[in-house]
Amino acid sequence: MAQMPEIQAYVSKQRAFNDRTGAAIDGIVADIAALNAKIEELQNTPPVLDPADQALLNEIEAMGDALAGKAEALDAQSPPPPPA
């Protein structure tokens, strides 16, 4: 049985949405791994906060903010509306 063109178009749009969402999730997973590596790097420094440690803290904070922005953008995405 042949599908209606509207359904075929919807399925195509939904697949594209799913692919974009999957790529975004993969990117967030990679960002989390990178952030965790930076946190571990900071945890393995001497307990005295020096300028290099402060720079690392600033980098971790910026990475966390960027990650939160990506997660919020992903959460705000809406799939394509189904055909009427």
N, C-alpha and C positions, 0 to 999 in steps of 0.2 A: 504494500500500500504506500503510495507516494505521500510525502508530507507536504503540507501547505507551505508556500513560500514564506509566509510570515513566521512560521515555526522554525523553518530552516535558518532564516535571518536571525531570529532570537537565539537559537542554539549557537550560531556562529559568534554573536556578540557575547554570549555567556562564556563561551570557551576563551575568548580573548580576555574577558574580565578575569576569569580564573587564572589564566597564564600571567597576567599582570600582578594579580594578588599573590600568586606563588613566587614570582620573582621578588616582590616586595618583602615577603616573609623571609625568603632566602637572604636578602640583603640585611634584614634586621638580625637574623641569626648570626651572620658574619660580623655585624657591628657589635653584638653582645660578646662574641668571642674576643674581638679586638679590645673591647672595654675591659673584659675580665683579665686579659693579658696585661693591660696597663695597670690595673689595680694590683695584680700580683707583683708586678715590677715595683710598684710603690711600697708594697708590704715587705719587700726584700731589701729595702734600703735601711741604713742606720736610723735609729730613733730620733735623730736630730734633724729638724726641718731646715734644709739649706735651699739656696735658690733653685737648684736643679729639681729638688723635691717639690718646691712650690710650682715650678713650671709643669711638672708632671700632674700635680693636683689640678692646676688650671686646665690642662689638656683633658683629664678625666672628666672634669665638670662640663667642658664643652662637648665632649663625646656623649655624655649622658643627656645633655640638652638636645643634641641633634637626634639621638636615638628616640627620645620622647616625642619629638616632632614627627619623626617618621611613623612611629606607632600611632600617634593621633591621626595622622593623615590616612593611614591604612584603615583605622577604625571608622573614619568618616566616609570611606568609599561606599558607594551604593551599586549593587548589580543593575544591569539593564532591566527595565520593566518588561514583564512578559507581554506578549501580544494580547490585544483585547479580544 
